[in-house]
């Protein structure tokens, strides 16, 4: 589950890398479809476990996510994983997102009318992907990506459909 969350946040970082995003709290929704039915079932089971987690364990994961500027993932009615992420002014200026991703990733972003064509390659965990991002000003985006990775020693491909929207000032700034 940690790997999945880190991967989704890394995707959000790739989306933001060549476009200035408005600083503040963002809601990011990711719908993932794998080429492997076992992986799809495992992701679905993990999201159910998150929803039914004991309060003590939930508090620990929420604290870990908060350290990385993100909220607890939730499942929406259409099965998407929804994350809340705080983008600071410094992150927006540097085109960064709080990924919590460890390892070495490189991004290649090509501006196109209304958005970006993007690709990435990571060494830890090994993965790569390519796709498109279309921006709605500095307060929203939609994207479609194909990600290649390895699960249980076998190559795997995932399709990720994402959207993001700016919600307002970061929750920590409001306190």
PALOZA-247532 format. One line per field, with one value per residue (C-alpha): residue in three letters; x, y, z. Coordinates in steps of 0.25 Angstrom, whole numbers, plus 2048, in hexadecimal, padded with zeros to 3 digits. Layout:
REM PALOZA-247532
code c(Ala / ...);
x c(X / ...);
y c(Y / ...);
z c(Z / ...);
END
This chain:
REM PALOZA-247532
code c(Unk / Unk / Unk / Unk / Unk / Unk / Unk / Unk / Unk / Unk / Unk / Unk / Unk / Unk / Unk / Unk / Unk / Unk / Unk / Unk / Unk / Unk / Unk / Unk / Unk / Unk / Unk / Unk / Unk / Unk / Unk / Unk / Unk / Unk / Unk / Unk / Unk / Unk / Unk / Unk / Unk / Unk / Unk / Unk / Unk / Unk / Unk / Unk / Unk / Unk / Unk / Unk / Unk / Unk / Unk / Unk / Unk / Unk / Unk / Unk / Unk / Unk / Unk / Unk / Unk / Unk / Unk / Unk / Unk / Unk / Unk / Unk / Unk / Unk / Unk / Unk / Unk / Unk / Unk / Unk / Unk / Unk / Unk / Unk / Unk / Unk / Unk / Unk / Unk / Unk / Unk / Unk / Unk / Unk / Unk / Unk / Unk / Unk / Unk / Unk / Unk / Unk / Unk / Unk / Unk / Unk / Unk / Unk / Unk / Unk / Unk / Unk / Unk / Unk / Unk / Unk / Unk / Unk / Unk / Unk / Unk / Unk / Unk / Unk / Unk / Unk / Unk / Unk / Unk / Unk / Unk / Unk / Unk / Unk / Unk / Unk / Unk / Unk / Unk / Unk / Unk / Unk / Unk / Unk / Unk / Unk / Unk / Unk / Unk / Unk / Unk / Unk / Unk / Unk / Unk / Unk / Unk / Unk / Unk / Unk / Unk / Unk / Unk / Unk / Unk / Unk / Unk / Unk / Unk / Unk / Unk / Unk / Unk / Unk / Unk);
x c(800 / 80B / 811 / 804 / 802 / 810 / 80E / 801 / 808 / 814 / 80A / 804 / 813 / 815 / 808 / 80C / 81B / 819 / 80D / 80B / 801 / 7FA / 7FF / 7F5 / 7ED / 7EB / 7E1 / 7E7 / 7DF / 7E5 / 7DE / 7E8 / 7E6 / 7F0 / 7F3 / 7F3 / 7E6 / 7EE / 7F3 / 7E6 / 7E0 / 7EC / 7EA / 7DB / 7DD / 7E8 / 7DE / 7D3 / 7DD / 7E0 / 7D2 / 7D0 / 7DD / 7DD / 7DE / 7EC / 7F2 / 7EB / 7F1 / 7FF / 7FD / 7F6 / 802 / 80C / 804 / 803 / 813 / 812 / 808 / 7FD / 7F0 / 7EB / 7E6 / 7D7 / 7CF / 7C5 / 7B8 / 7BE / 7C9 / 7D4 / 7DE / 7DD / 7E9 / 7EA / 7F7 / 7FD / 805 / 80E / 811 / 820 / 81B / 813 / 81E / 827 / 81C / 81D / 813 / 815 / 817 / 81F / 825 / 832 / 83B / 840 / 836 / 837 / 82C / 82B / 820 / 81C / 813 / 807 / 7FB / 7F3 / 7FD / 808 / 80D / 814 / 81D / 825 / 82F / 832 / 83C / 837 / 82D / 830 / 824 / 822 / 816 / 811 / 804 / 7FD / 7F9 / 7EF / 7EE / 7E2 / 7EA / 7F2 / 7E6 / 7E3 / 7E8 / 7E5 / 7EF / 7F0 / 7FD / 802 / 80B / 815 / 81A / 81D / 814 / 819 / 824 / 81A / 819 / 80C / 805 / 7FB / 7F2 / 7F0 / 7E5 / 7E7 / 7E1 / 7E4 / 7DE / 7E2 / 7DA / 7DF / 7EA / 7F2 / 7EB / 7F8 / 7F8 / 7E9 / 7ED);
y c(800 / 80A / 807 / 80A / 817 / 81B / 818 / 820 / 82C / 82A / 82B / 838 / 83D / 83A / 841 / 84E / 84E / 858 / 85F / 869 / 864 / 86D / 86B / 865 / 859 / 850 / 844 / 83A / 82E / 822 / 816 / 80B / 7FF / 7F4 / 7EA / 7E0 / 7DC / 7D8 / 7E6 / 7EC / 7E3 / 7E6 / 7F5 / 7F4 / 7EC / 7F6 / 802 / 7FA / 7F7 / 806 / 809 / 7FF / 802 / 802 / 810 / 80F / 809 / 814 / 81F / 819 / 819 / 827 / 82C / 826 / 82C / 83A / 83A / 839 / 844 / 83A / 835 / 827 / 821 / 81E / 817 / 81E / 819 / 815 / 80E / 818 / 81B / 829 / 830 / 83E / 844 / 852 / 859 / 864 / 871 / 86C / 85F / 866 / 86F / 863 / 85B / 850 / 848 / 841 / 833 / 82C / 824 / 81E / 81A / 821 / 826 / 82E / 835 / 83A / 844 / 84A / 856 / 855 / 85E / 85D / 854 / 84A / 83D / 836 / 82A / 825 / 81B / 816 / 80D / 80A / 804 / 802 / 807 / 810 / 817 / 821 / 828 / 836 / 841 / 84B / 857 / 860 / 86C / 86B / 865 / 858 / 84D / 83F / 835 / 827 / 81F / 811 / 80C / 800 / 7F9 / 7EB / 7E4 / 7D7 / 7D6 / 7D7 / 7E4 / 7EB / 7F7 / 800 / 80B / 817 / 821 / 82D / 83A / 845 / 852 / 85D / 85D / 86A / 86D / 861 / 85C / 85F / 86D / 86F / 86B);
z c(800 / 803 / 7F5 / 7EF / 7F6 / 7F3 / 7E5 / 7E4 / 7EA / 7E1 / 7D5 / 7DB / 7DC / 7CD / 7C9 / 7D0 / 7CC / 7C0 / 7C4 / 7D0 / 7D9 / 7E3 / 7F1 / 7FA / 7FD / 7F1 / 7F0 / 7E6 / 7E1 / 7DA / 7D4 / 7D1 / 7C8 / 7C8 / 7BD / 7C9 / 7CF / 7DC / 7DD / 7DB / 7E6 / 7EF / 7ED / 7F0 / 7FC / 801 / 7FF / 807 / 812 / 813 / 814 / 820 / 827 / 836 / 83C / 841 / 834 / 82C / 835 / 832 / 823 / 824 / 82B / 821 / 815 / 81C / 81D / 80E / 80C / 809 / 80F / 811 / 803 / 802 / 7F8 / 7F0 / 7EB / 7DD / 7E4 / 7E2 / 7ED / 7F1 / 7F8 / 7FF / 7FD / 802 / 7F7 / 7FE / 7F7 / 7F6 / 7F0 / 7E6 / 7E2 / 7E0 / 7DA / 7E5 / 7EC / 7FA / 7F4 / 7FF / 7F4 / 7F7 / 7EB / 7DE / 7D4 / 7C8 / 7C1 / 7B3 / 7B0 / 7A3 / 7A3 / 799 / 797 / 7A4 / 7AC / 7AB / 7A5 / 7B0 / 7B3 / 7BF / 7C3 / 7D1 / 7D6 / 7E4 / 7E3 / 7D4 / 7CC / 7BF / 7B9 / 7AF / 7AD / 7AC / 7B5 / 7B2 / 7BB / 7BE / 7C2 / 7CF / 7D7 / 7D0 / 7C7 / 7C0 / 7BC / 7B6 / 7B8 / 7B5 / 7BF / 7BE / 7CA / 7D0 / 7DA / 7E0 / 7D6 / 7CA / 7C1 / 7C3 / 7BC / 7C3 / 7BD / 7C6 / 7C3 / 7CD / 7D0 / 7DA / 7DF / 7E8 / 7F5 / 7FC / 806 / 80C / 819 / 821 / 81C / 821 / 82F);
END
